Structures are given as C-alpha cells and as structure tokens.
Amino acid sequence: MKEIIVKDLMVPLDEYASVPLDATLAEAIQALERAQQAFDHTKYRHRAILVLDAAGQPVGKISQIDALKALEPKYKEIQGKDTKGTFRHFSRMFLNSMLEHHGLFDGSLDDLRKKAAMIHVSEFMHALSADECLAENATLDEAIHTLIMGHQQSLLVIRNKEIVGILRLTDVFSAVFQSLSGFSGNVNQDA
C-alpha cells in the first residue's frame, strides 16, 4: 500500500471557510455555509471556520462549540479557565440546574440572531498554536498521533513555514477505515 502523507488528505486553505479578524459571528456562519455549498459533497462537511489576519494568514479557528458558547457569555464565568470539559463528569440533573440557575439561553432565537450579528470573532476564537501544525510531508501515522495526543479536530498544514491547508480528523479517520474496509477479521483461515 502506498504511504499516505498529509498533503494527500488536507483541504487546501482556499477551499476552507474563513473570515477576517473583524468579522462577526453571523458573518462567520455565512462563510461556513458558502464553503459547505462549494465543497466536494463526497467528503465530510466543514465544521470550523478559520480567522485570517490582514495578510490572509490564519490566526484563529472557530469550532461549532466555540460559536455556540459565544452566544452565551455566561459560559466564560462558569467554565473559567477550564476548557477541557471537567463538567462532562457531572450528572444531567446537576447540569440542568446550572442551566436554570445561571439563566443560560433564556432569550428567544431572534435575540440570539441579533447577538450573533454583534459579536466579533476575535472575542471568542481559539488562537492557533504551534502544536496544531504539521508539515505537509508528514506521514499518516504522525498525523494520527498528533491529533490523538493533542485532542485536535484539525491541524494546520505547513509548507516552508506557510499554512497551506487543513488536515481534518474526519479525513484521517476516513482514510484509515476505508483501507480497512476489505478486512474480514478472519486472519487464520484454513484452506
């Protein structure tokens, strides 16, 4: 089997949903919708939006969870600096009591739309870091290791210190399990 490298699986930067640093959440969601419509429909849909600086280079990323959390600023108070999900270990009843106690999402959907038009992506985006980058010639096993150990949904693909694409977990998963689809599991078959 031919060795798979990152550039074989990445989505080129110009095909990915992106917005400038001064865009609003509403504009980011519109960019995501446009990218979904233009993207190859045989692949998994985009789930994040890149935030670009004035030079057109990615400086941040907005996931679906980031966008939802941006609509309710009280999540910053509740979670504080804990972004790794400590609250997932609590009971559903406790989490529902938090929802009521803090008055989370107590407005209408129309209120949320208005809020989305006013929140700038720079206020809530996830700033990119070097541990989210991988060279375009990295192997599939290196990509898998980096995704797993970093708990990442995607990685930035680098060529000569320039970001040229995005490697998504869904594309890595698909590449791995498509190659296993012919595997029957019967390794010791007698003839």
C-alpha positions in Angstrom: 0.0 0.0 0.0 1.3 3.5 -0.9 2.3 5.5 2.2 -0.2 8.3 2.7 1.1 11.7 3.6 -0.7 14.7 5.0 -0.8 16.8 1.7 -2.8 13.8 0.1 -5.6 14.3 2.7 -5.6 18.0 3.5 -8.2 20.6 2.4 -6.4 23.4 0.7 -6.6 26.7 2.6 -8.5 28.5 -0.2 -11.3 25.8 0.0 -11.8 26.2 3.7 -14.3 28.6 5.3 -12.6 31.7 6.5 -13.3 35.2 7.7 -11.2 38.3 8.6 -10.4 39.1 12.2 -13.0 41.9 12.3 -15.9 39.6 11.1 -18.9 39.0 13.3 -20.2 35.5 14.3 -23.1 35.9 11.9 -20.6 36.6 9.0 -18.5 33.6 10.1 -21.6 31.3 9.9 -22.5 32.7 6.5 -18.9 31.9 5.3 -19.2 28.4 6.6 -22.5 27.9 4.7 -20.9 29.2 1.5 -17.9 26.9 1.9 -20.3 23.9 2.5 -22.1 24.6 -0.7 -18.9 24.9 -2.8 -17.1 21.9 -1.1 -16.9 18.4 -2.6 -20.1 16.8 -1.4 -18.5 13.3 -1.4 -16.4 14.4 1.6 -17.4 15.3 5.2 -18.7 18.8 5.7 -16.6 21.6 7.3 -17.1 22.0 11.0 -14.8 25.0 11.7 -14.0 28.5 10.4 -10.6 29.9 10.1 -10.0 33.5 11.2 -7.4 35.3 9.0 -5.2 38.3 9.7 -4.8 41.3 7.3 -2.1 39.3 5.4 -4.6 36.4 4.8 -2.8 34.1 7.3 -4.8 32.0 9.8 -4.5 33.3 13.4 -7.6 31.6 14.9 -10.2 29.0 14.5 -13.9 28.8 15.4 -15.4 25.4 16.1 -19.1 24.7 16.3 -18.8 24.6 20.1 -17.0 27.9 20.1 -19.8 29.5 18.1 -22.5 28.2 20.4 -20.6 29.3 23.5 -20.1 32.8 22.1 -23.9 33.3 22.1 -24.0 32.9 25.9 -21.2 34.9 27.6 -22.1 33.3 31.0 -20.2 30.2 29.9 -16.9 32.1 30.4 -18.0 32.7 34.1 -19.0 29.1 34.6 -16.0 27.4 33.0 -13.4 30.0 33.9 -10.1 28.7 32.6 -11.3 25.1 32.4 -11.7 24.4 28.7 -11.1 20.7 28.8 -14.6 19.6 29.9 -14.5 19.0 33.6 -18.2 19.5 33.6 -18.9 16.4 31.5 -18.4 14.3 34.6 -21.5 15.8 36.4 -25.0 14.4 36.3 -27.6 15.6 33.8 -29.7 16.8 36.7 -26.8 19.0 38.1 -26.1 20.4 34.6 -29.8 21.2 34.1 -29.8 23.0 37.5 -26.9 25.1 36.3 -28.8 26.0 33.1 -31.7 27.3 35.2 -29.6 28.9 37.9 -27.4 30.9 35.5 -30.3 31.7 33.1 -28.4 30.3 30.2 -30.1 30.9 26.8 -33.1 32.5 28.4 -33.8 34.7 25.4 -35.5 34.0 22.1 -33.9 32.7 18.9 -34.3 36.2 17.5 -32.3 37.6 20.4 -29.5 35.1 19.6 -29.5 36.2 15.9 -29.1 39.8 17.0 -26.3 38.9 19.4 -24.5 36.9 16.6 -24.5 40.0 14.4 -22.7 42.0 17.1 -20.1 39.5 18.5 -16.8 39.8 16.7 -14.9 36.5 16.1 -11.7 38.0 17.7 -13.6 37.9 21.0 -14.1 34.2 21.2 -11.9 32.5 18.6 -9.4 29.8 19.5 -6.0 31.3 18.9 -3.8 28.9 16.9 -0.6 27.5 18.3 2.4 25.7 17.0 1.2 22.3 18.4 -1.7 22.4 15.9 0.7 22.4 12.9 2.1 19.6 10.9 4.4 19.5 7.8 2.7 18.7 4.5 5.0 15.7 4.0 4.3 14.2 7.5 3.1 10.6 7.4 -0.4 9.4 8.3 0.8 7.8 11.5 2.4 11.1 12.6 -0.9 12.9 11.8 -2.9 10.4 13.8 -0.5 10.6 16.8 -0.7 14.5 16.7 -4.5 14.5 16.5 -4.9 12.0 19.3 -2.3 13.4 21.7 -3.5 17.0 21.2 -7.2 16.1 21.3 -7.5 18.1 18.0 -10.3 18.1 15.5 -8.0 19.5 12.8 -4.4 20.5 12.2 -2.8 23.3 10.1 -0.7 22.0 7.3 2.6 23.8 6.8 4.9 24.2 3.7 8.0 26.3 4.2 6.6 28.0 7.3 3.4 28.9 5.4 0.0 27.5 6.2 -1.3 25.8 3.0 -4.2 23.6 4.2 -6.1 22.0 7.0 -5.9 18.3 7.9 -9.3 17.3 9.4 -9.8 14.4 11.8 -12.7 13.2 9.6 -10.5 12.9 6.6 -7.8 11.0 8.5 -10.5 8.7 10.0 -11.9 8.1 6.5 -8.5 7.3 5.0 -7.7 4.8 7.8 -11.0 3.0 7.8 -11.5 2.9 4.1 -8.3 1.0 3.8 -9.6 -1.5 6.4 -13.0 -1.9 4.8 -11.8 -5.0 2.9 -10.5 -6.6 6.1 -12.8 -9.5 7.1 -11.3 -10.2 10.5 -10.6 -13.9 9.7 -6.8 -13.8 9.8 -6.4 -17.6 10.3 -8.5 -19.1 7.6 -7.7 -22.7 6.7 -7.6 -23.6 3.1 
